[in-house]
Amino acid sequence: MLAAAVSVAALSGTAQAATIVGATVTGPSGTVWTTDANNYYALFLQGSNTTTYVNPGRTIALPVSATGGMMQLLVGEGYRAGETINSDATYNLALRFDGGQTLTGLYTVATNSFLGGNAFTEGSTTYSLTNFFYNRGRADLVQGYTATPGGDPLDYNGSFTVSAVTAAVPETATWAMMLAGFAMIGAGVRSRKNQSVRVTYA
């Protein structure tokens, strides 16, 4: 089975989950795998705690919460048919979120390296793509538009990691203490302004 993929962590506090609503993997030669319903090969995502693909109909809604756990594996139909090597030297992943944001990153096959992950902030949570890989494997997991074995026997598989870090939000008591402190500082400044300077000559 593929390794688990999306790890989600929080420093503190709770957050409204951003939701992945689409994903696409592309190669410079023109290869495309996507969760969208169109004429390209389908891209399937699978949660780490289930053997069921999340988007058998190429429609997905995957929450990425600061209180969540491990998520997504990527699987795409083998391309080019009959070959055992990758179709491209690099692959680009684009994740689309319900708020219109996009996370992207590049994977290089020869060096097995990830490059160029970006981030966005929604509310008090920052989401970032921190890892992605995509490689031709030795398993027949899906076919062109169906999450069942078939088609080319050597499918592509991989994973990605999205981190969700929530900034610390002060407690109510902390806010009260901060406001009281500001009030005291303001009172001190006003007090100094009201004091007059007296010069005494001997």
C-alpha positions in Angstrom: 0.0 0.0 0.0 1.2 3.5 -0.6 2.6 5.6 2.2 0.3 8.0 4.1 0.4 11.5 2.6 -1.1 14.7 4.0 -0.1 15.5 7.5 -1.9 18.3 9.2 -0.6 20.0 12.4 -1.5 22.9 14.5 0.5 25.0 17.0 -2.6 26.0 19.0 -6.2 26.9 18.8 -8.9 25.7 16.5 -9.5 26.6 12.9 -12.2 26.4 10.2 -11.0 23.7 7.8 -10.1 24.7 4.3 -11.4 22.1 1.8 -9.6 20.6 -1.3 -12.1 20.6 -4.1 -9.9 19.6 -7.0 -6.4 18.4 -7.9 -4.3 18.1 -11.1 -0.9 16.6 -11.9 0.8 17.7 -15.1 4.0 16.9 -16.9 5.9 19.1 -19.4 5.3 16.7 -22.2 1.5 17.4 -22.0 0.5 14.6 -19.7 -2.4 15.5 -17.4 -4.2 13.6 -14.6 -7.1 15.5 -13.0 -10.0 15.0 -10.6 -12.1 17.1 -13.0 -14.6 15.3 -15.3 -13.1 16.0 -18.7 -11.1 14.2 -21.4 -8.0 13.7 -19.4 -7.0 10.8 -17.4 -8.6 10.8 -13.9 -6.6 11.5 -10.8 -7.8 9.6 -7.8 -7.2 10.5 -4.1 -7.5 8.2 -1.2 -7.6 8.8 2.6 -5.0 7.0 4.7 -7.6 5.5 6.9 -9.7 3.9 4.2 -9.3 1.7 1.1 -12.0 3.6 -0.7 -11.0 6.3 -3.2 -12.5 9.7 -2.3 -13.4 10.7 -5.8 -14.6 7.8 -7.8 -16.8 10.2 -9.8 -14.1 12.9 -10.0 -15.8 15.1 -7.4 -14.1 15.6 -4.1 -14.3 17.6 -0.9 -11.4 16.9 1.4 -11.2 19.0 4.6 -7.7 20.0 5.7 -8.2 21.0 9.3 -5.7 22.1 11.9 -7.2 19.4 14.2 -7.2 16.7 11.4 -5.0 13.7 10.7 -3.3 12.0 7.9 -4.7 12.3 4.4 -4.2 11.9 0.7 -2.7 9.4 -1.7 -2.5 10.1 -5.4 -3.2 7.5 -8.1 -3.2 7.9 -11.9 -3.6 5.6 -14.8 -0.4 4.4 -16.4 0.8 6.5 -19.3 2.3 5.9 -21.9 0.7 2.5 -22.5 3.2 -0.4 -22.6 6.1 1.6 -21.2 7.6 1.0 -17.8 9.2 4.4 -17.3 7.8 7.8 -16.3 6.2 9.9 -19.0 8.0 13.0 -17.8 11.1 14.0 -15.9 9.1 16.3 -13.6 5.5 16.6 -12.4 3.6 19.6 -11.1 0.8 19.2 -8.5 -2.0 21.9 -8.2 -4.5 21.6 -5.4 -7.6 23.8 -5.5 -9.4 24.9 -2.4 -13.0 25.9 -1.8 -12.0 29.5 -1.2 -10.4 29.8 -4.6 -6.8 29.3 -3.4 -4.3 27.0 -5.0 -1.3 25.2 -3.6 1.3 24.0 -6.1 4.6 22.2 -6.1 7.1 20.4 -8.4 8.5 16.9 -8.1 11.7 15.8 -10.0 11.8 12.1 -10.7 15.6 11.7 -11.2 16.5 13.3 -7.9 13.3 12.2 -6.0 13.0 15.8 -4.8 10.2 18.3 -4.1 10.5 21.9 -5.0 8.4 25.1 -5.0 5.6 24.5 -2.5 3.6 27.6 -1.8 1.2 28.7 1.0 -1.9 30.8 1.7 -3.5 32.1 4.9 -7.2 31.8 5.6 -8.4 33.3 8.9 -5.7 32.5 11.5 -4.5 29.4 9.7 -1.7 29.1 7.1 -1.9 26.2 4.7 1.2 25.1 2.8 2.2 22.3 0.4 5.4 20.9 2.0 5.8 17.6 0.1 4.7 15.9 -3.1 5.9 12.9 -5.2 4.5 11.1 -8.2 6.1 8.1 -9.8 5.2 5.1 -12.0 4.8 2.0 -9.9 4.4 -1.7 -10.3 0.7 -1.9 -9.4 -2.6 -1.8 -11.4 -4.8 0.3 -9.2 -7.0 2.3 -11.5 -7.9 2.8 -15.1 -8.6 5.8 -17.3 -11.9 7.0 -15.6 -12.6 4.3 -13.0 -11.1 3.6 -9.6 -10.8 -0.1 -10.4 -7.9 -2.1 -11.9 -7.6 -2.2 -15.7 -6.1 -0.4 -18.6 -2.3 -0.1 -18.3 -0.9 -2.4 -15.6 1.7 0.1 -14.4 -0.1 3.0 -12.8 1.3 6.2 -11.2 1.1 6.7 -7.5 2.3 9.1 -4.9 1.3 11.4 -2.1 1.4 15.0 -0.9 1.6 16.8 2.4 -0.3 19.8 3.4 0.4 21.4 6.7 -2.1 23.7 8.5 -0.6 25.9 11.2 -2.9 28.0 13.3 -1.6 31.1 15.0 -2.1 31.3 18.7 -5.2 33.3 19.7 -5.1 35.0 23.1 -7.7 33.8 25.7 -10.4 36.2 26.9 -8.5 36.8 30.2 -5.3 37.6 28.3 -7.2 40.2 26.2 -8.5 41.8 29.4 -5.0 42.0 30.9 -3.7 43.5 27.7 -6.4 46.2 27.6 -5.9 47.0 31.3 -2.2 47.4 30.6 -2.8 49.7 27.7 -5.1 51.8 29.9 -2.5 52.1 32.6 0.1 53.2 30.1 -2.3 55.8 28.7 -3.0 57.1 32.2 0.7 57.3 32.9 1.3 59.4 29.8 -1.6 61.8 30.6 -0.3 62.2 34.1 3.2 63.2 32.9 1.7 65.8 30.5 -0.2 67.4 33.4 2.9 67.8 35.5 4.6 71.3 35.4 8.3 71.9 35.6 9.3 74.3 38.4 12.7 75.9 38.5 13.9 77.2 42.0 16.7 79.7 42.2 18.9 79.7 45.3 
